């Protein structure tokens, strides 16, 4: 399938038009789909956290979509609007693509992990005005996979993501709104997280803060912290220990009914 524009021409985007790039699994017995949000500090989108990850999901029998969401100079709420719209777009077209509308997940890396966490916790937050029938579909993902995610916009944030998303010297209220450890609730979907303990760009406490809130809210989750590994590993093929995340995630996806073990 060709890249698909997620917005109609009824909306003036000013910047590049967001798209999803489909990677259809040859066989998808669970009829599941995962939308991927590559990282890049809300400044760019890292290729190695997009297509290679989609191809890995295909090997599990999961259809994947790489989301090209808006980045700087775009600001909040635009990336969140793109994520909400992408989930609705896939859910709206689920039947024709052989997807179960109740098996649509989000997977994000770094700043893309922040975007995935926002979409997982802010599905009731109107990031844009509804424009067509696609927007009648729910924008809540059924699962979330967060890979070395930016979670907080407060003390332990990634400054580059903060500045690209909210600009210079943002108000405390805006930083708090986009700190996902503050927004976990009973409606947060089951989540899988992994991080490295010595991540120098996005401190591991981001994942620890989020996992603590998932535990408090009794949301099913798994958290894996590997001792070593630089930030931005993607599939982590050059880091044997952290590379185990894909196998661990595959097992977790099987538990969620997204693929067969």
N, C-alpha and C positions, 0 to 999 in steps of 0.2 A: 504493500500500500504506500501511496505517496504521503508526504507530510500534510497534516490537516490543520487549517486555520480554525482556532476554537471560537473566535469571535465573528459575528456577522458584520456586514458593512454598515450596520446601524450605529456602531460605536466608533467614536473618533479616538484613535489610540495615540496619535502624535508620534510615537516612536515605532520601532519594528513591530510587526504583527506577531503575537505569540502563536506558536504551533505546537502540536504533538506529533511525534514521529512514531508510527506504529511498528512493532516487531511482533508479528503474529506467530504464536507457537503452532508448529505443525500438528501436534496433538495436545489437546488441553482437556484432559478428562475431568478436572475439577471446575472447568469453565471460569477460571480466575484471571484477574488482571492486576498489574501493578504499574502505577504511574511513577516515573523516576524524576526527581528534582536534583540535577547536578549541583555541586557546590561552585564556589568562586567569589565568595565574599560580597554577594549582591553587586559585583562589578563585572563579572563575566560568568560563563558557564563552562566548566571543565569537561572536555570531551571524554577523558578517560573515566569519568563518573556517569557517563550516559550510555552510549552504544555498547561498550563491552559489558556493562551491567545488564542491559536489556538482553544481550545474547546469552548471558549466564542464566537469567530467568527463563529464557526459552528452553534451555536444557532441562529445566525442572518441569516443563510442560505448562508454563505460565506465560500468557500474552503480556507484553510490556509496551509501555508508551513513554518516550522521553519527552519531557515538557521543556520547551524553550520559553521560559517565563521572562518577563521584562526585568532588566537590571539597570543599574545606574546609567543615565541620569534619572531613570524611573525611581520613584520613592514609594514607601507605604502610602496607600493601600494597593498599589498596582500589582506587585508579585502575588499577594494573597488573592486578589481578584482573579488572576490567571490560574492559580491552583484550584480555587473553588470552581471556576468555569470548566477546567479540564476534567475534574471529577464528574461534574454534571454532564459534560459532553460524552464521556465514556459510558456513564450510566444510562444516558438517554439512548445511546446507540447499542447498548449491551446485547439486546436480542439479535440484531442483525450480525453482530460480530461473534456470536456464540459465547457470550460472557454472562455469568450469573450477576445480576445487578447488586446482589448482596455479598459479592466477593471482589471488591475493588479496593486495593490498598495503595498506600503512598510509601515511597522509599526516597530518602533524601540524605545527601552528604553535606556536612559542614553548614554553610549558609542555606543550602538546599534542605538540610535537616531541620534548620530553624523554620523554613517555609513549610515543610511537611508537618512539623509540630504545631505551627500556627493553624494550618488547615484542619488538623486533628482536634484541636481544642476550641476553634472559633467558627465552627460550622453554622452557628446561629448569628454570627456577626456579619452584617451586610456590607461586604467589601465593595459591592457595586449594585446599581439598580438593575433589577431583572428586566430583560429585553425581549425574550421569546420563550417558546415552549421548552427549550432545553433547560431553562432556569426553573422549571417545575420539578426537576429531579433534585434529590438530596445531594449536598456537597460534603457530607460527612464520609470520610474513608472508613472502611471496615477494619483495617489494621494500619499500623504505622511502623516503618523500619527506619531508625535514625542512626546514621553512621557518623561518628565523631561530630555530633551536632552542636551548633550554636544554640543554646537554650535560653540563656538569660541575656538581657540587655542592660543589666545592672552591674554589680561589682566585678564579676568574673567574665565579662563579655569579650567578644572579639571586636576590637575597636574599628577595624576596617568595615566589617559588616554593619556595625552600628552607624557609622558615618554615611556609608552608601545608602542605607535604608532610611535614616531619619535626618541626615544632614548634620551640620556642625552645631554643637551645643543644644541638643534636643531637650525638650522639657522632660522633667522626671515622670510626668503622667504618661507621656508617649513611650518612654523606656519601660515603664511598668506594664503598660498594655501589651507590649510585645515580649515580655519575659514569661516564657511558657511554664516555668515552675509555679507561676501564680495562677494558672488557669486550668490545671488538671481537675477534672470533675468525674462524676459517675458516667458521663457521656463520652469520655476519652476512650478511644478504641484500644484493644490489646496492642502492646508495643514491644518491639525488639530493639535494643540499643547495643552498640559497641563503640569502644574508645580505646586509646592507648594511654597508659599512665603517664608517659613522658611527653605527651603532645604539647609542643611549645607555642602553638598558635591558638588553639581553642582548649583551654584547660579542662581536664577530665571532670572537674567538679560540675561542669555543665550537665553531663550525663548523670552524675551522682545526685544532683539536686532534683532532676526530673524523675529519676527512679524512686527517690524518697517520696515524692508526691504521688507517684503511681501506687506505691505500696500503701500509703495512707488512704488513698481513695479505693483501694482493693481492686485496681485494674490489673488484669493478667499481664505480666511482662517478663522479659528476660533481659539481663544486663551482663555483658562480657567486657571486662577490662583486661587488655593485654599489656604486659610489662613494658615492652618497647615498640617503637614505631613512630615515624615522623607523621605529621599531619598530611592529609590528602592522599592516603594510600589507595583509595578506590578498592579494587579487588585484592590488593595487597599481595600480589604474586611474588614480589621480591622480599617479602617479610614473612618467613615460614610460620611463625607463631600467630601473627595477626591474620594470616591467610586462612586460618581455621574458621574465620567468621562466616564464610560462605556455607560451609558444611553445617555449622551450628544454626545458621539462619534457615537453611533448607529443612532441617529437622523441625524447627519452630513453625515454619510455613506449613509443614505437613500437619502439625498439631492444630493449626487454625483451619484446616480443610482446604488450603490453597494449592496443594500438590500432594502426590503420593510419596511416601517415604522410600 
